[in-house]
Amino acid sequence: MAMDSPAFSPRYTLGDIAAVKIVADLLASTASDPATHGLAVAVVGCYGELVAFGAHHNCPPLPRLLAQRKAYTALMLRRSTRQVSEEVQCGAMTLGVLNDAMLLPMPGGMPIRRQGTVVGAIGISGLPVATDIAVAESWALRFG
């Protein structure tokens, strides 16, 4: 196969170093705010693999897992988990038919886009739903 083949063409990706830095920045920027104690953040790459993860020291186990599943869901379905949640609630989508136990229709996950291409996703958990959504939306834009 020739090196100029489309199979070798560069594609936009989510750099591991940038993802880890943004997770660290997010945790540092929220550490002194009591309203964000208990926050967990997960970033997955373009194949659904966990690229970066962090949580405040007092974050319980469940939000740590949910953040990862929210990011995974946003990546796999290429849309916010708030939208997925709305689609499931109104009956427009049934996740069971997708046969993927990792999918979670819970708000707080956002795809990360570069040049219009989904290259990963971020998941936030441990805060009130509206705050999970706002933080995920805001920080997903920082990757773009």
Beta strands, then each sheet from edge to edge (+ up, - down):
strand 1: 40-44
strand 2: 50-55
strand 3: 109-114
strand 4: 117-125
sheet 1: 2+ 1- 4+ 3-
end
